[in-house]
Amino acid sequence: MAKTLFSYFTIPLFLCLSWLHLVTSFPFGSGQIDYNYNYNYYDRSCPRLGMIVKYGVWAAFKNDTRIAASLLRLHFHDCFVNGCDASILLDDTIDFRGEKNAFPNRNSVRGYEVIESIKADVENACSSTVSCADILTLAARESVLLSGGPYYPLSFGRRDGLTASEKAANEQLPSPIEPLENITAKFTSKGLDMKDVAVLSGAHTIGFAQCFTFKRRLFDFKGTGKPDPTLESLALTNLQGMCPNKDASNSNLAPLDYASTYRFDNAYYVNLVNSTGLLESDQALMGDPRTAALVTAYSSNSYLFSADFASSMTKLSNLGILTGSNGQIRKKCGSVN
């Protein structure tokens, strides 16, 4: 087992066995198993990788507690658009407009400079060896751990994509005002399922949302000129104070989980049960019997949520990955070599 990445964690035997099964049985797009994609991929070529990423995330977190949620979201938005290939990190070129400019990302997604800084440190330690995709994936897990969330197993050996697409990001990323059925369809198109929708939405236990993403719930829900009747009255009053009904408040921030804004726990689900979820897409989980049952279960069992979140994050981190001779190892995350 890789000492540098995991010596500071105590991993139960059943997790190790489950991880080994994942590593040796994960199917790739070609239908073949890539045995070069595994948990100890960098043991010899970059043995300090784990410590470098861990320190880089910790240093950023020390100065900005919000960055944990931002890095987790950055990873999700990368993987959800054509796979975990670090395409979201690419700047525009004369050949393409990148994902940074897409509506769900523009002036919203954060953490690019943190990943670029970590990449520079990794390059100093082991040049042209570790992909930006692997660094971002590992940084997301460190963010969860720093916030008090669960450890989850990761394999490595992803390579970086050569292009990015603003159009794909606009089309593929879920919106907080979309119906749950649309969001579920986007998840299933990636090989995820309705359970993953409920579980990965739990990442909203940390972080903030800009007022424009939920303001219509407060003043003009579905064009009625009235607030969302499902939103608990005290929560409504508090949110209207944070987000007055004027354009100047659009970029104001409100916590996704007011009960424990910076702590990774199951309070997000307790909020949904109590009708105080912030986003329409969050509270909508209580409107479908299938997801409502999961929300109720997670609200009363934090261990179940942690276990299922770990499983779904492992699935997410394997979406559409590039391995072998596909893609490249970028020297800088913002541009192809």
N, C-alpha and C positions, 0 to 999 in steps of 0.2 A: 504494500500500500504506500501511496506517495506521502513521504514524511513532511515535505514542506507545506503542502496544502492542508493536511489533515491532522498533523500531530497535536494541534491545539484544540481538537474536538475529540470527544469520546463517542464513538459510533457504535450503537448496538449491533450485535451479530446479525440480526434479521435484516437491518438496513444494508449491511455489507453484502449479504447474500442477494438481496433484491437488486442492489446496484450491479453486482456482477452479472446477474441475469439480464438486466437492461443493457449493459455494455455488449454482451455477446449475442443479443437477440434483436437489437433494434433494426428495423427494416429501413433501407434507404430507397430513394426514388427509383433507382435502377433495379430494385428487387434483390440486390446483392448486399451482403454485410461488409462494411468497411472496417477491418480489424485494426486499422491505424487510428481510428476514432475511439478513444477510450480514456478512462479516468487518470491513467498515469502517462499520458501522452508526452508531457513536458518534463518528466522526472529527470532525464539526462540532459536534454537540450536547454532547459531553462528551469533549474530546480528552485530558484528563488521566486518564481512567478507568484505563488500564493501570497507570500509575505509582501511583495511589492504592491500587489493589488489591494491587499488588506490595509496596508499603511496608507495608500493613496485615498481610499474611500474614507478611512478613519480621519485623515487630516481634513478632507473636505467636509465631513460630517461635523467635525469639531467647530468649524467656522460657520456652518450653515446646516442646521438640523433638517431643513426641508430637503436637502440634497438626497437623502436616502430614498424618499418617495419619488423624487425626480429621476434618479438612476434606474429605479425599478420600472417606471413608466417608459423611460427611454428604451430599455430592453424590450418591453412589451411592444411598443410601437415599431421597433426594428423587426422583431420576429413576425409580427402580424402582416407585414407587407413583403411578400415574396421570400419569406424565410429569414432566419437569424444569420444575416450576412454582413452586418454593419453598414448596410446601405443608407440608413438614416443619418449616419455621420458624414456622408459625402457632401461637399460644397457643390454649388452649381458649376457647370462647365459650358463650353460652347455647344456641347453635344446633348446635354440634358439639364432639365430643371429638377433638382433633387427633392427629397421628401421633407427637408427642413421647411420648405415653403408651402407645404400642404396645409389646408385649413386646420386640421386637428393638431398640427405641430407648430405653426407659425406663432411667435410670441407666446408660446405656451410650454413646449418641451424644453427642458433644461438639462445641463450636465455635460454638454459636449466638451467643454474645456477641461473637465475633470478626467474624462476618458483620454483626451489627448495628452494630458500631463502624465497620466499613468503609463500611457503608451511610450512616451519619451523615456521614462524611467526603465521600462521593460527593454526598450531598444538599447539602452546603455548596458544592460546586464546580459542581453542575449539578442543580438541584432538579427533582424529579418527572420525571426523564429516564431513569434506568437502573433496570431491574428487579432485585429481589433474586435472581431466578432467574439472570440474567446474572452478577451479582456472585458468587454461589456457584459457578457454572460456571467462571468465571475464577479464583477463589480455589483451586479444586481443582487446576487446571493449575499455578498458581504453587507449590502444595504439592509436586506431583510434581517440578517443576524444582528447587526448593530442596533436595529430597532426592537429587538427582542423576539423576532420571529424564528421560525424553524429552519434548521439545516436541511438541505436537500442535495442529493447526489447529482453530480455533473460529469459528463464525459467531455473530452477536449479533442481538438483537431479540426475545428471549423476553419474555413478559409473565407477571405473577404470578397464580397461582390465587386464587380467592375463598373456597375452603373446603379442609378437610382431613378425613381419615377414619382414626381409630384402627383400625377394622375392616379397611379396605383394607390398611393397613400390616401388620397381623397376618397377613392372608391372602396378600399378594403378595411380601413380603420372604423371601428364602431363609433357611433355618436351618442352622447348622453341624452339626446332627445329622440332617438330612434325607438320604435316599438321593440319589445323584447323579442318578438318573432324574427325581426330583421337582424338583430344582434346575434341571435342564436344561429341564423342561417350563415352569417359571416364566420362564426366559430366553426360550424360543421364543415364549411368549405375548406377549412385548414386541417381537418382531421380531429378537431376537438369536439366535445359534446356539451349537452345542456348542463351537466354537472360541472364541467370546466367553466362554463359561464358564471355559475353561482360561486364557484370557489375562487376563480381569478378576480372576480369583482371584489372579493374580500381584501385585495391589495389596497382598497380605498380605506382601510383602517388607518393608514397614514397619508399625510399630504393635504393639499388644498385644491380648491377649484375656483376659477375666476367667476365672478357673478354672472357674466353673460351666458354661462353654460347652464344655468338653472333659474335665471331671473323670471322667466315667463311663468314658472310655478308660483311665484310670489304675487304676481299682479294680473296676469292675463293667461291663465292656463287654457291651452287649446282654443284660444280666441274668445273665451267667455267673458273677459274683462274682470274676472274674479280669480282669487287664489285657488290652487289645487286643494280640493276639499279633503283629500286624504292626508294632507300635511298637518301634523299636530299643531294646535293653536299657539302654544308658547314658542315652539321652534319657528313657526311662521313669523311671529312678532320679532324675534331675535334676528332672523335672516333679513327681514325687511329693513331693520336698522343697519345691518352690515351692507346691504345692497339697495339703497334708495332707488325709486323708479325714475332714474335719469341716466342718460348715456355716460355721464362722468363716472358712474360707479361700476361700469362694465368690467374693468380690470381689477377691482377690489377682490380680495381673497377671503374665502370662508373655508373652515376646516371640513374635510370630507367626513371625519369622525370627530364630532365636538367633544365626546366623552374622553378620548385618549388620543389626541391628535398626532403625537409623535411615537406612540407605543403600538407595536404590532401585536394585536390581540383580537378577540372575537367581539369587541364592543360594536363594531360596524353592524354585525347581524342583530345585536340587541336593539340598536337604533332602528333597523328596518322593522322589527317586530313591534316597536313602539311608534311606528309611523313618523319617524324623524330622519329618514334617509335624505341626503342632500340632493342627489341627482335623480331625475326621472327614471333613468335606466337602473339605478340602484333600487328605488322603492318598487319598481315594476316587478322585481323578483318575488315580491309578496303577492303579485296578482296572478301568478300561474301556480297551480297546485304542485307541480313537480319541483319548481325552484323554491316555492314557499316551504315545502317540507324540509329542504336542505337548509334554508335560512333558519328555520326553527331549531333544527338539530344543532347547527353550529352556534346559535345564540346561547345554548345551554351546555355546550361541550367544546371547550377551547382546544382540547387535545385532538378531537375529531377534525376540527377545522385545520389545525396545524399539520396533521398527517395528510389530509386531502390536498391542502395547499402545496405541500412539498411534492406530492405526486403530480399535480397539474403543472407546477413550474418546471419539473423535469421534462414533461411532455412539451411544454411551450418552447423550452430551450433547444429542442431537437427539430423544430419545424424548418423544413426546406433548407437544411444546411448544405454547404458546399464542402467537399472533402477531396482528397487525392490531388489530381492535377487541375481541378476546377478552381476558378477564382485565383486569388493571390494572397500573399502576406504583405499588407500595406506597410510602408515605412512610416507614414503619417495617416491618421484615421480620416482626415478630411479630404484626401485626394488619393487617386490610384497612382501607382508607381509610374 
